[in-house]
Amino acid sequence: MTGLNWPGIRAIFHHEMMRFFRTIWQSLASPVLSTVLYFVVFGAAIGGRIQSVEGVEYAAFIVPGLMMLTVLQQAVSNASFGIYFPKFSGTIYEYLVSPVGWIEVTMGFVGAAAAKAILIALVILLTSFAFVGVHILHPFWMVGFLVLSSVAFSLLGFIIGLWAKSFEQLQIVPMMVIMPLVFLGGAFYSASMLPPFWEGVAKLNPVLYLISGFRWSFFGLADVPVGVSLVAVGIMVIVCLAIIRRIFATGWRLRD
C-alpha cells in the first residue's frame, strides 16, 4: 500500500465530495422525502394490516430495507456519474496520463460515492426515529454491512459509468435492474413470508443477501446465514475490482 499515490486519491476524493456538498440540501431532501412517503405508504397503510414480522413491528422492520434501498441507488448513481462525466467532457485523459493508476482512480471515485451513500443512509436512519423506535442489536455489524454494501455497489456503479456511452445508458441499469432487484430482495418483507417455490426464487437474488445481513444487524433476523451474506458481498467486490482492472488495462470505453 505504500506505493499508492495518496495525494492523487485525496484529490479525486475531495473533488467528488465538494461537488456533493455544493448541492447537499438537494442531495438530502430527495431521500428524506422518499423515506417519509415510504413510511406513510408502507408503515401506515400496509403496517395497519401487517402488525409485525417475526416479532418486529412492521414499521421498524422496513427501516433496514429503506436504508439499503437508498444506499444501493445512491452508490450506483454517484459512482457512475462521477466517472462518466470526465468521459463525457474529455477530461478522462487527464487521469489516464497523470501519475495515478487504476487503483488510485477507483479508490478516489468509489470512496467518494460510498461516503455519500453512507451519509445519506445515516440521515434516513435519523429520519426513521421520528416515525418508529429502532433498536440496533449489532451496531458494529450494521456499520460493517453498510460500508461493504456501499463499496460493492459503488464499484458496480463505477463499471456502469465506464461502460455507458450516453446519459440514457447511464440510467438504464439502475432503473431496469437495480431497482427491481431491491424491491424483490426483501426490502419490505421477509423471504420466509413467501411460498416455498418463490422463496427459493428470491434467494437467487444477490440483493437479498445484502438486505438480509443488514437486517440481521438490527433485529437478529435473517433470511440467509450471515456468513453467506458476507461471502456474497466479498465476491461482488472481488469480481468488480477484476472487471475494473481489465477495463483500465485494455482501455475499453476509455479511449473511444
C-alpha positions as CSV (number, residue, x, y, z in Angstrom):
1,M,0.0,0.0,0.0
2,T,3.0,2.3,0.4
3,G,3.3,2.6,-3.4
4,L,-0.1,4.2,-3.8
5,N,-0.4,7.8,-4.8
6,W,-2.3,9.0,-1.8
7,P,-2.3,12.7,-2.8
8,G,-3.9,11.7,-6.1
9,I,-6.5,9.6,-4.2
10,R,-7.3,12.5,-1.9
11,A,-7.5,15.0,-4.8
12,I,-10.1,12.9,-6.6
13,F,-12.0,12.1,-3.4
14,H,-12.0,15.8,-2.3
15,H,-13.2,16.9,-5.8
16,E,-16.1,14.5,-5.8
17,M,-17.1,15.3,-2.2
18,M,-17.1,19.1,-2.8
19,R,-19.4,18.5,-5.8
20,F,-21.8,16.8,-3.4
21,F,-21.6,19.4,-0.6
22,R,-22.3,22.2,-3.1
23,T,-25.8,20.7,-3.5
24,I,-26.1,19.0,-0.2
25,W,-29.6,20.2,0.6
26,Q,-30.9,19.0,-2.7
27,S,-29.0,15.7,-2.2
28,L,-30.5,15.1,1.2
29,A,-34.0,16.4,0.6
30,S,-35.0,13.8,-2.0
31,P,-34.1,10.7,0.1
32,V,-35.6,12.2,3.2
33,L,-38.9,13.0,1.4
34,S,-38.9,9.5,-0.1
35,T,-38.4,8.0,3.3
36,V,-41.3,9.9,4.7
37,L,-43.5,8.7,1.8
38,Y,-42.4,5.1,2.3
39,F,-43.3,5.3,6.0
40,V,-46.7,6.8,5.1
41,V,-47.5,4.1,2.5
42,F,-45.8,1.0,3.9
43,G,-45.6,1.9,7.5
44,A,-49.2,3.3,7.9
45,A,-51.2,1.6,5.1
46,I,-49.6,-1.8,5.0
47,G,-48.5,-1.7,8.6
48,G,-52.1,-1.4,9.6
49,R,-52.7,-4.9,8.1
50,I,-49.3,-6.4,9.0
51,Q,-48.7,-5.6,12.6
52,S,-45.4,-7.4,12.9
53,V,-42.9,-9.6,11.1
54,E,-41.2,-12.3,13.2
55,G,-42.0,-10.3,16.3
56,V,-40.7,-7.0,15.0
57,E,-43.1,-4.1,14.4
58,Y,-43.6,-3.7,10.7
59,A,-42.7,0.0,10.6
60,A,-39.4,-0.8,12.3
61,F,-38.9,-3.9,10.1
62,I,-38.7,-1.9,6.9
63,V,-36.1,0.6,8.2
64,P,-33.1,-1.6,7.1
65,G,-34.7,-2.2,3.7
66,L,-35.3,1.6,3.2
67,M,-31.7,2.3,4.2
68,M,-30.4,-0.4,1.8
69,L,-32.6,0.8,-1.0
70,T,-31.2,4.3,-0.7
71,V,-27.6,3.0,-0.3
72,L,-27.7,0.9,-3.5
73,Q,-29.4,3.6,-5.5
74,Q,-27.1,6.4,-4.3
75,A,-23.9,4.3,-4.6
76,V,-24.6,3.3,-8.1
77,S,-25.8,6.7,-9.2
78,N,-22.9,8.7,-7.7
79,A,-20.1,6.4,-8.8
80,S,-21.5,6.0,-12.4
81,F,-22.0,9.7,-12.9
82,G,-18.7,10.6,-11.2
83,I,-16.6,8.6,-13.7
84,Y,-18.9,9.2,-16.7
85,F,-18.7,13.0,-16.6
86,P,-14.9,13.0,-17.2
87,K,-15.5,10.7,-20.2
88,F,-18.3,13.0,-21.5
89,S,-16.2,16.2,-21.0
90,G,-12.9,14.6,-22.3
91,T,-11.1,15.2,-19.0
92,I,-10.7,11.4,-18.5
93,Y,-7.5,11.7,-20.5
94,E,-6.0,13.8,-17.7
95,Y,-6.5,10.8,-15.4
96,L,-5.0,8.4,-17.9
97,V,-1.8,10.4,-18.4
98,S,-1.4,11.5,-14.8
99,P,0.8,9.6,-12.2
100,V,-2.2,7.7,-10.8
101,G,-3.1,4.1,-11.7
102,W,-6.4,2.4,-11.9
103,I,-6.3,1.6,-8.2
104,E,-6.0,5.3,-7.2
105,V,-8.7,6.4,-9.6
106,T,-11.0,3.7,-8.4
107,M,-10.4,4.4,-4.8
108,G,-11.0,8.1,-5.2
109,F,-14.2,7.9,-7.2
110,V,-15.6,4.8,-5.4
111,G,-14.6,6.1,-1.9
112,A,-16.4,9.3,-2.5
113,A,-19.5,7.6,-3.9
114,A,-19.6,5.2,-0.9
115,A,-19.1,8.0,1.6
116,K,-22.1,9.9,0.0
117,A,-24.3,6.8,0.2
118,I,-23.4,6.1,3.8
119,L,-24.1,9.7,4.8
120,I,-27.5,9.7,3.2
121,A,-28.3,6.3,4.8
122,L,-27.5,7.7,8.2
123,V,-29.7,10.7,7.6
124,I,-32.5,8.2,6.7
125,L,-31.9,6.3,9.9
126,L,-32.3,9.5,11.9
127,T,-35.4,10.4,10.0
128,S,-36.9,7.0,10.8
129,F,-36.6,7.8,14.5
130,A,-39.4,10.3,14.0
131,F,-41.8,7.5,13.0
132,V,-40.7,4.4,14.9
133,G,-38.4,3.3,17.7
134,V,-35.5,1.3,16.2
135,H,-33.0,-0.6,18.3
136,I,-29.8,-1.8,16.6
137,L,-28.8,-5.1,18.1
138,H,-25.4,-5.3,16.5
139,P,-24.2,-1.7,15.7
140,F,-20.7,-2.8,14.7
141,W,-22.0,-5.2,12.1
142,M,-24.6,-2.6,11.0
143,V,-21.7,-0.2,10.1
144,G,-19.8,-3.1,8.5
145,F,-22.6,-4.2,6.2
146,L,-23.4,-0.5,5.4
147,V,-19.8,0.2,4.4
148,L,-19.4,-3.1,2.5
149,S,-22.6,-2.7,0.6
150,S,-21.8,0.9,-0.3
151,V,-18.4,0.0,-1.6
152,A,-19.7,-3.0,-3.5
153,F,-22.4,-1.1,-5.4
154,S,-20.2,1.9,-5.9
155,L,-17.8,-0.4,-7.7
156,L,-20.7,-1.6,-9.8
157,G,-21.7,2.0,-10.5
158,F,-18.2,2.8,-11.5
159,I,-18.3,-0.1,-14.0
160,I,-21.6,1.2,-15.4
161,G,-20.1,4.7,-15.8
162,L,-17.1,3.3,-17.7
163,W,-19.4,1.2,-19.9
164,A,-22.0,3.9,-20.7
165,K,-21.8,5.9,-23.9
166,S,-24.7,8.2,-23.1
167,F,-26.7,9.6,-20.3
168,E,-29.5,7.2,-21.3
169,Q,-27.3,4.2,-20.9
170,L,-26.2,5.6,-17.5
171,Q,-29.7,5.5,-16.2
172,I,-31.0,2.2,-17.7
173,V,-29.2,-0.3,-15.4
174,P,-30.2,1.4,-12.1
175,M,-33.8,1.8,-13.3
176,M,-34.3,-1.5,-15.1
177,V,-32.0,-3.8,-13.0
178,I,-31.0,-2.4,-9.6
179,M,-34.4,-1.0,-8.6
180,P,-36.4,-4.3,-9.4
181,L,-33.7,-6.4,-7.6
182,V,-34.0,-4.3,-4.4
183,F,-37.8,-4.4,-4.4
184,L,-37.7,-8.2,-5.0
185,G,-34.8,-8.6,-2.5
186,G,-36.9,-8.4,0.7
187,A,-36.6,-4.7,1.3
188,F,-40.2,-4.5,2.6
189,Y,-40.9,-8.2,3.5
190,S,-39.2,-11.3,4.7
191,A,-38.5,-14.1,2.2
192,S,-39.9,-16.5,4.7
193,M,-43.3,-14.9,4.1
194,L,-43.3,-16.2,0.5
195,P,-44.5,-19.7,-0.7
196,P,-41.6,-22.2,-0.7
197,F,-41.1,-22.0,-4.5
198,W,-41.0,-18.2,-4.6
199,E,-38.8,-18.2,-1.5
200,G,-36.3,-20.3,-3.5
201,V,-36.5,-17.9,-6.4
202,A,-36.0,-14.9,-4.1
203,K,-32.8,-16.5,-2.8
204,L,-31.3,-16.3,-6.3
205,N,-31.4,-12.5,-6.0
206,P,-28.0,-11.3,-4.8
207,V,-29.5,-8.2,-3.2
208,L,-31.5,-10.4,-0.8
209,Y,-28.2,-11.4,0.9
210,L,-27.2,-7.8,1.4
211,I,-30.6,-6.8,2.9
212,S,-30.8,-10.0,5.0
213,G,-27.4,-9.4,6.6
214,F,-28.1,-5.7,7.2
215,R,-31.5,-6.5,8.8
216,W,-29.8,-9.1,11.0
217,S,-27.6,-6.4,12.4
218,F,-30.7,-4.6,13.5
219,F,-33.0,-7.3,14.8
220,G,-31.0,-10.6,14.7
221,L,-33.4,-11.8,11.9
222,A,-32.0,-13.1,8.6
223,D,-33.4,-14.9,5.6
224,V,-30.0,-16.5,4.9
225,P,-27.0,-17.1,7.2
226,V,-25.0,-14.0,7.9
227,G,-21.8,-15.7,6.8
228,V,-23.3,-16.3,3.4
229,S,-24.2,-12.6,3.2
230,L,-20.7,-11.6,3.9
231,V,-19.3,-14.0,1.3
232,A,-21.8,-12.7,-1.3
233,V,-20.6,-9.1,-0.7
234,G,-17.0,-10.2,-0.8
235,I,-17.4,-12.0,-4.1
236,M,-19.1,-9.0,-5.6
237,V,-16.3,-6.7,-4.6
238,I,-13.6,-9.0,-6.0
239,V,-15.4,-9.5,-9.3
240,C,-16.0,-5.8,-9.7
241,L,-12.3,-5.0,-9.0
242,A,-11.2,-7.6,-11.5
243,I,-13.5,-6.1,-14.2
244,I,-12.3,-2.5,-13.5
245,R,-8.7,-3.7,-13.6
246,R,-9.3,-5.3,-17.0
247,I,-11.0,-2.2,-18.4
248,F,-8.1,0.1,-17.4
249,A,-5.6,-2.5,-18.7
250,T,-7.3,-2.7,-22.2
251,G,-8.6,0.9,-22.4
252,W,-12.0,-0.4,-23.3
253,R,-14.5,2.5,-23.5
254,L,-11.8,4.8,-22.1
255,R,-10.1,5.8,-25.3
256,D,-13.0,5.8,-27.7
